[in-house]
Amino acid sequence: MLSALAFFFVMTSYYIIRPVGNQLSGAVGSQSLPLFYGAVFVVMLLLTPVFGLLVARFPRRQLLGWSYSFFILCLLAFVPAFMAQERIGARELGVVFFVWISVFNLFVVSLFWSFMADIFNSGNARQVFSLIALGGMGGAIFGPLVTKLLVQLIGVAPLLLVSALALSLSLALLLRLSAQHDRQPGSHGEEAIGGSLWAGIRELWSRPFLRYMALLMLFGDGIGTLAYALVADYAKAHFTDTVARTAFYNDLDLATNLLGALLQLSLTRWLLIRHGAGWGLLLPALVNVVLLAGVALIGGGNLLLLGYSVPLLALMSVITRGFAYGMTKPAVDALYTRVPRETRYKGKNFVETAVWRFGDVVVTSAVSGLRGLGWGIGGLALAGVGVATLAAMVARRAGWSPDLAPDEHAPVVGDAKAPV
């Protein structure tokens, strides 16, 4: 319960400011995304050894406290910049804030789940990680609702103060959880993990599971970033002011997170317990194949859904992200309970930060290049079908990688064997 509540506040904090960053990318369109993602990738590479050094030298509680406190202070520092957005310019402020919010999202969320993998074994993870993720999904729904309510009343800049408060509450809960776990017999929370600050990069080449995770991250990122780039062009074409773009992206987040919550309440937990975490990787990849094939056949435009005209690109974005957050993410984090502690923090962090943003740079550059060659929505979606097919093949290997430790308390019914 404490873990779910802590993740609720983490995601509330992020989803309050996510549309604030997205409205900046929506202001300039997809042509600037390669610049944004390229800057993020460079920053991630520079931060990887710094994070590895912190993990190697400091106990878990200090690592959590210092990392989260840094981002809280940054949120406060951005308030005056957003009050002067018109004078600074959307492109200039957009690059800086987009880089920062990407680092914020990846490091804060990745560190949270590294901590969860440290205090739960694999059997417990399969039972509770979808519920903890559901707490985060609650925050991901609550955050957009708060933004929708407050952005019209107080404007954009003060939202950063609300986000900082939510992240502070999360930090307090995580420190309490760490203190409770440290009192248990056999806990290693008060010990620094040690090892090399470059271990996250080195293990990518030496551990098959991490290689699969890196490939799966790249392929999944390809699909997600393709959807994001197409939606950014749609937002630029249809919304002309900051508040309207923020509200549009906020509605996308709300719909995505409602779908993710529905999956976690209905299918994800059952699938992880009965059939294993590997199927939580494979099924979303198969869903993406079918979804993108449909977009390739139908193309762009609007669909009539429950009496509302819904942009097809927005629907694609909602479904792909909903399955990524509602099923793939809990499955991935459950698998990380079956690797050594150093891999849980350093290797996992490197895959979920630097590798992820490398994929962003490649995909956004490829989308811009293909659009320059005259490719439309149908052609890009067809390319996405190929990427989703590769993701399904890698997911099958990752979920049953030979270097994973044996699964603890495996269920008797629904033996978790790899599919033929």
C-alpha positions as CSV (number, residue, x, y, z in Angstrom):
1,M,0.0,0.0,0.0
2,L,2.8,2.4,0.8
3,S,4.6,1.5,-2.5
4,A,1.4,2.1,-4.5
5,L,0.8,5.4,-2.7
6,A,4.4,6.5,-3.3
7,F,4.1,5.7,-7.0
8,F,0.7,7.5,-7.1
9,F,2.5,10.7,-6.1
10,V,5.4,10.1,-8.4
11,M,3.1,9.8,-11.4
12,T,0.9,12.7,-10.2
13,S,4.0,14.9,-10.1
14,Y,5.0,13.9,-13.6
15,Y,1.6,14.1,-15.3
16,I,1.0,17.5,-13.9
17,I,4.0,18.8,-15.9
18,R,3.9,16.4,-18.8
19,P,1.3,18.5,-20.8
20,V,3.4,21.6,-19.9
21,G,6.3,20.1,-21.8
22,N,4.2,18.6,-24.6
23,Q,2.6,22.0,-25.4
24,L,6.1,23.3,-26.1
25,S,6.8,20.5,-28.6
26,G,3.3,21.0,-30.0
27,A,4.2,24.6,-30.6
28,V,7.0,23.8,-32.9
29,G,5.9,20.5,-34.5
30,S,7.8,17.2,-35.1
31,Q,10.6,18.9,-37.1
32,S,12.2,20.0,-33.8
33,L,11.9,16.6,-32.1
34,P,15.3,15.3,-33.3
35,L,16.9,18.3,-31.7
36,F,15.0,17.8,-28.5
37,Y,15.7,14.1,-28.3
38,G,19.3,14.5,-29.4
39,A,19.9,16.9,-26.5
40,V,18.3,14.4,-24.1
41,F,20.5,11.6,-25.3
42,V,23.7,13.6,-24.8
43,V,22.6,14.5,-21.3
44,M,21.7,10.9,-20.5
45,L,25.2,9.7,-21.6
46,L,26.8,12.3,-19.4
47,L,24.6,11.3,-16.4
48,T,25.1,7.6,-16.7
49,P,28.6,7.5,-15.0
50,V,27.4,10.0,-12.4
51,F,24.4,7.8,-11.5
52,G,26.7,4.7,-11.5
53,L,29.0,6.5,-9.1
54,L,26.2,7.4,-6.7
55,V,24.8,3.8,-6.8
56,A,28.3,2.4,-6.2
57,R,29.1,4.6,-3.2
58,F,26.0,5.5,-1.3
59,P,23.3,3.4,0.4
60,R,19.8,3.2,-1.0
61,R,18.2,5.8,1.3
62,Q,20.7,8.5,0.4
63,L,20.4,7.7,-3.3
64,L,16.7,8.1,-3.1
65,G,16.8,11.3,-1.0
66,W,19.4,13.1,-3.0
67,S,18.0,12.2,-6.4
68,Y,14.4,13.2,-5.7
69,S,15.4,16.3,-3.8
70,F,17.4,17.5,-6.9
71,F,14.4,17.2,-9.1
72,I,12.2,19.0,-6.5
73,L,14.5,21.9,-6.5
74,C,14.6,22.0,-10.3
75,L,10.8,22.2,-10.5
76,L,10.9,25.3,-8.2
77,A,13.7,26.8,-10.3
78,F,11.6,26.5,-13.6
79,V,8.7,28.6,-12.3
80,P,10.1,32.0,-13.2
81,A,11.2,30.7,-16.6
82,F,7.6,29.7,-17.5
83,M,6.3,33.0,-16.3
84,A,8.5,34.5,-19.0
85,Q,7.8,31.9,-21.7
86,E,6.7,34.4,-24.4
87,R,9.8,36.5,-23.9
88,I,12.2,33.5,-23.9
89,G,10.5,31.7,-26.8
90,A,8.8,28.3,-27.1
91,R,11.7,26.7,-29.0
92,E,14.5,27.9,-26.6
93,L,12.5,27.1,-23.4
94,G,11.2,23.9,-25.1
95,V,14.7,22.4,-25.6
96,V,15.7,23.0,-22.0
97,F,12.5,21.9,-20.4
98,F,12.0,18.9,-22.7
99,V,15.5,17.7,-21.8
100,W,14.9,18.2,-18.1
101,I,11.5,16.6,-18.0
102,S,12.7,13.6,-20.0
103,V,15.6,13.2,-17.5
104,F,13.1,13.7,-14.6
105,N,10.7,11.0,-15.9
106,L,13.3,8.4,-16.7
107,F,15.5,8.7,-13.6
108,V,12.7,9.2,-11.1
109,V,10.5,6.3,-12.4
110,S,13.5,4.0,-13.1
111,L,14.9,4.6,-9.6
112,F,11.5,3.9,-8.1
113,W,11.2,0.5,-9.8
114,S,14.8,-0.4,-9.1
115,F,13.9,0.2,-5.4
116,M,10.8,-2.0,-5.8
117,A,12.9,-4.8,-7.4
118,D,15.2,-4.5,-4.4
119,I,12.6,-5.1,-1.7
120,F,10.3,-7.7,-3.4
121,N,11.2,-11.1,-4.7
122,S,10.1,-12.4,-8.1
123,G,7.1,-14.3,-6.8
124,N,5.8,-11.3,-4.8
125,A,6.5,-9.0,-7.7
126,R,4.3,-11.0,-10.0
127,Q,1.5,-10.6,-7.5
128,V,1.9,-7.0,-6.4
129,F,3.7,-5.1,-9.2
130,S,0.6,-4.6,-11.3
131,L,-1.2,-3.3,-8.1
132,I,1.7,-0.9,-7.4
133,A,1.6,0.2,-11.1
134,L,-2.1,0.7,-10.6
135,G,-1.3,3.2,-7.9
136,G,0.9,5.0,-10.3
137,M,-1.8,4.8,-12.9
138,G,-4.2,6.4,-10.4
139,G,-1.7,9.3,-10.1
140,A,-1.4,9.4,-13.9
141,I,-5.1,9.9,-14.0
142,F,-5.3,12.3,-11.1
143,G,-2.4,14.4,-12.4
144,P,-4.2,15.3,-15.7
145,L,-7.4,16.0,-13.8
146,V,-5.5,18.4,-11.5
147,T,-3.9,20.1,-14.6
148,K,-7.3,20.3,-16.4
149,L,-8.8,22.0,-13.3
150,L,-5.9,24.3,-12.5
151,V,-4.4,25.4,-15.8
152,Q,-7.4,27.6,-16.6
153,L,-7.4,29.1,-13.1
154,I,-3.7,29.7,-12.3
155,G,-1.9,29.2,-15.7
156,V,1.0,27.0,-16.6
157,A,3.9,28.2,-14.3
158,P,2.2,27.6,-10.9
159,L,1.6,24.0,-11.9
160,L,5.3,23.3,-11.3
161,L,4.8,24.1,-7.6
162,V,2.0,21.6,-7.3
163,S,4.2,19.0,-9.0
164,A,7.0,19.7,-6.6
165,L,4.6,19.1,-3.6
166,A,3.5,15.7,-5.0
167,L,7.1,14.6,-5.6
168,S,8.0,15.6,-2.0
169,L,5.2,13.4,-0.6
170,S,6.5,10.5,-2.7
171,L,10.0,10.9,-1.4
172,A,8.7,10.9,2.2
173,L,6.9,7.6,1.6
174,L,9.9,6.0,-0.1
175,L,12.2,6.9,2.7
176,R,9.8,5.4,5.2
177,L,9.6,2.2,3.1
178,S,13.4,2.0,2.9
179,A,13.7,2.4,6.7
180,Q,11.1,-0.3,7.3
181,H,12.8,-2.7,4.9
182,D,16.3,-2.0,6.3
183,R,15.1,-3.3,9.7
184,Q,14.2,-6.7,8.2
185,P,16.7,-9.6,8.6
186,G,19.0,-10.0,5.5
187,S,18.3,-6.5,4.2
188,H,21.1,-4.9,2.2
189,G,19.6,-1.4,2.1
190,E,22.2,0.2,4.3
191,E,25.0,-1.1,2.2
192,A,26.3,0.6,-0.9
193,I,25.9,-1.6,-4.0
194,G,29.5,-1.0,-5.0
195,G,31.0,-2.1,-8.3
196,S,32.0,0.0,-11.3
197,L,30.4,3.3,-12.3
198,W,30.4,1.9,-15.9
199,A,28.8,-1.4,-14.9
200,G,25.5,-0.4,-16.5
201,I,27.2,-0.1,-19.9
202,R,29.4,-3.1,-19.5
203,E,26.5,-5.4,-18.5
204,L,24.6,-4.5,-21.6
205,W,27.2,-6.5,-23.6
206,S,27.7,-9.3,-21.1
207,R,24.2,-10.2,-20.0
208,P,21.7,-11.6,-22.6
209,F,18.7,-10.4,-20.6
210,L,19.9,-6.8,-20.7
211,R,20.6,-7.0,-24.5
212,Y,17.0,-8.2,-25.0
213,M,15.7,-5.4,-22.8
214,A,17.7,-2.9,-24.8
215,L,16.4,-4.1,-28.1
216,L,12.8,-4.3,-26.8
217,M,13.2,-0.7,-25.5
218,L,14.4,0.5,-28.9
219,F,11.6,-1.3,-30.8
220,G,8.9,-0.2,-28.3
221,D,10.3,3.3,-28.4
222,G,10.1,3.3,-32.2
223,I,6.4,2.7,-32.0
224,G,5.7,5.2,-29.2
225,T,7.9,7.9,-30.7
226,L,6.3,7.5,-34.2
227,A,2.9,8.0,-32.6
228,Y,4.2,11.0,-30.6
229,A,5.7,12.7,-33.7
230,L,2.5,12.2,-35.7
231,V,0.4,13.6,-32.9
232,A,2.8,16.6,-32.5
233,D,2.1,17.5,-36.2
234,Y,-1.6,17.1,-35.6
235,A,-1.5,19.4,-32.5
236,K,0.5,22.1,-34.4
237,A,-2.0,22.0,-37.3
238,H,-5.1,22.1,-35.1
239,F,-4.3,24.1,-32.0
240,T,-2.8,27.6,-32.0
241,D,-2.5,28.6,-28.4
242,T,-0.7,27.3,-25.3
243,V,-3.8,26.5,-23.2
244,A,-5.6,24.6,-26.0
245,R,-2.5,22.4,-26.8
246,T,-2.0,21.7,-23.1
247,A,-5.7,20.7,-22.7
248,F,-5.4,18.4,-25.8
249,Y,-2.3,16.6,-24.5
250,N,-3.9,16.4,-21.1
251,D,-6.9,14.6,-22.6
252,L,-4.6,12.2,-24.4
253,D,-2.9,11.4,-21.1
254,L,-6.2,10.9,-19.3
255,A,-7.5,8.4,-21.9
256,T,-4.2,6.5,-21.9
257,N,-4.0,6.2,-18.2
258,L,-7.7,5.1,-18.0
259,L,-6.9,2.3,-20.4
260,G,-3.7,1.4,-18.5
261,A,-5.7,1.2,-15.2
262,L,-8.3,-1.0,-16.8
263,L,-5.7,-3.4,-18.0
264,Q,-4.0,-3.6,-14.6
265,L,-7.4,-4.3,-12.9
266,S,-8.5,-6.9,-15.4
267,L,-5.8,-8.7,-17.5
268,T,-2.3,-7.8,-16.4
269,R,-2.2,-9.2,-12.9
270,W,-4.0,-12.4,-14.0
271,L,-1.5,-12.8,-16.9
272,L,1.6,-12.3,-14.7
273,I,0.5,-14.7,-12.0
274,R,-0.9,-17.5,-14.1
275,H,1.4,-17.4,-17.1
276,G,4.5,-15.4,-16.1
277,A,6.0,-12.0,-16.9
278,G,7.2,-13.0,-20.3
279,W,3.6,-13.0,-21.6
280,G,3.3,-9.5,-20.3
281,L,6.0,-8.5,-22.8
282,L,4.7,-10.5,-25.8
283,L,1.0,-9.7,-25.8
284,P,1.4,-5.8,-26.1
285,A,3.8,-6.3,-29.0
286,L,1.2,-8.5,-30.8
287,V,-1.5,-5.8,-30.1
288,N,0.8,-3.2,-31.7
289,V,1.2,-5.3,-34.9
290,V,-2.6,-5.5,-35.3
291,L,-3.2,-1.8,-34.4
292,L,-0.5,-0.4,-36.8
293,A,-1.7,-2.7,-39.6
294,G,-5.1,-1.2,-39.2
295,V,-3.7,2.4,-39.4
296,A,-1.7,1.4,-42.5
297,L,-4.9,0.3,-44.2
298,I,-7.2,3.1,-43.0
299,G,-4.8,6.0,-42.9
300,G,-5.4,9.3,-41.0
301,G,-8.6,11.1,-40.3
302,N,-11.2,10.9,-37.6
303,L,-13.3,8.0,-36.3
304,L,-16.8,8.3,-34.7
305,L,-16.4,6.7,-31.2
306,L,-19.2,6.8,-28.7
307,G,-20.7,9.8,-30.5
308,Y,-17.4,11.7,-30.6
309,S,-15.2,12.4,-33.6
310,V,-11.8,11.1,-32.4
311,P,-8.5,11.6,-34.4
312,L,-7.2,8.1,-35.5
313,L,-3.7,9.2,-34.6
314,A,-4.7,10.1,-31.1
315,L,-6.4,6.7,-30.7
316,M,-3.3,5.0,-31.9
317,S,-1.2,6.9,-29.3
318,V,-3.6,6.1,-26.5
319,I,-3.7,2.3,-27.2
320,T,0.0,1.9,-27.7
321,R,0.9,3.8,-24.6
322,G,-1.9,2.3,-22.6
323,F,-0.6,-1.2,-23.2
324,A,3.0,-0.1,-22.6
325,Y,2.2,1.4,-19.1
326,G,-0.6,-1.0,-18.2
327,M,1.1,-4.3,-19.1
328,T,4.6,-4.1,-20.5
329,K,6.0,-2.0,-17.7
330,P,4.9,-4.2,-14.7
331,A,6.1,-7.3,-16.6
332,V,9.5,-5.7,-17.3
333,D,10.0,-4.6,-13.6
334,A,8.9,-8.1,-12.4
335,L,11.7,-9.7,-14.5
336,Y,14.3,-7.3,-13.0
337,T,13.7,-9.0,-9.6
338,R,15.5,-12.0,-11.1
339,V,18.9,-10.3,-11.7
340,P,21.7,-9.1,-9.3
341,R,21.3,-5.8,-7.4
342,E,23.9,-4.0,-9.5
343,T,22.0,-4.9,-12.6
344,R,18.7,-3.7,-11.1
345,Y,20.1,-0.2,-10.5
346,K,22.9,0.4,-13.0
347,G,22.0,-1.9,-15.9
348,K,18.3,-1.1,-15.7
349,N,18.9,2.6,-15.4
350,F,21.2,2.6,-18.5
351,V,18.7,0.8,-20.6
352,E,15.8,2.9,-19.5
353,T,17.6,6.2,-19.9
354,A,20.4,6.3,-22.4
355,V,19.2,3.5,-24.6
356,W,15.7,4.8,-24.6
357,R,16.7,8.3,-25.7
358,F,19.1,6.9,-28.3
359,G,16.0,5.3,-29.8
360,D,14.2,8.6,-29.7
361,V,16.9,10.3,-31.7
362,V,17.0,7.5,-34.3
363,V,13.2,7.3,-34.7
364,T,12.5,11.0,-34.8
365,S,15.3,11.5,-37.3
366,A,14.0,8.6,-39.4
367,V,10.4,9.9,-39.3
368,S,11.6,13.4,-40.4
369,G,13.7,11.8,-43.2
370,L,10.9,9.6,-44.4
371,R,8.4,12.5,-44.4
372,G,10.9,14.5,-46.4
373,L,10.8,11.7,-49.0
374,G,7.1,11.9,-49.2
375,W,6.0,9.1,-46.9
376,G,2.5,9.6,-45.4
377,I,0.8,8.2,-42.4
378,G,0.0,4.8,-44.1
379,G,3.6,4.2,-45.1
380,L,5.0,5.1,-41.7
381,A,2.4,2.9,-40.0
382,L,3.4,0.0,-42.3
383,A,7.0,0.5,-41.2
384,G,5.7,0.4,-37.6
385,V,4.2,-3.0,-38.3
386,G,7.7,-4.3,-39.1
387,V,9.1,-2.8,-35.9
388,A,6.3,-4.2,-33.8
389,T,6.9,-7.7,-35.4
390,L,10.6,-7.5,-34.4
391,A,9.5,-6.4,-30.9
392,A,7.3,-9.5,-30.5
393,M,10.2,-11.8,-31.5
394,V,12.6,-10.1,-29.0
395,A,9.9,-10.2,-26.3
396,R,9.6,-13.9,-26.6
397,R,13.3,-14.3,-25.9
398,A,13.5,-11.7,-23.2
399,G,10.8,-13.2,-21.0
400,W,12.5,-16.5,-20.9
401,S,16.2,-15.4,-21.1
402,P,18.6,-18.1,-19.8
403,D,20.5,-15.8,-17.5
404,L,17.4,-15.0,-15.4
405,A,17.3,-16.5,-11.9
406,P,14.6,-19.1,-11.3
407,D,11.2,-17.6,-10.7
408,E,10.2,-17.8,-7.0
409,H,6.8,-19.2,-6.0
410,A,5.8,-19.9,-9.6
411,P,2.1,-20.7,-9.9
412,V,1.0,-24.3,-10.3
413,V,-1.7,-23.5,-12.9
414,G,-0.6,-21.9,-16.1
415,D,3.1,-23.1,-16.3
416,A,5.1,-20.1,-17.6
417,K,6.9,-21.7,-20.5
418,A,8.1,-19.9,-23.6
419,P,5.7,-20.1,-26.5
420,V,6.7,-22.2,-29.4
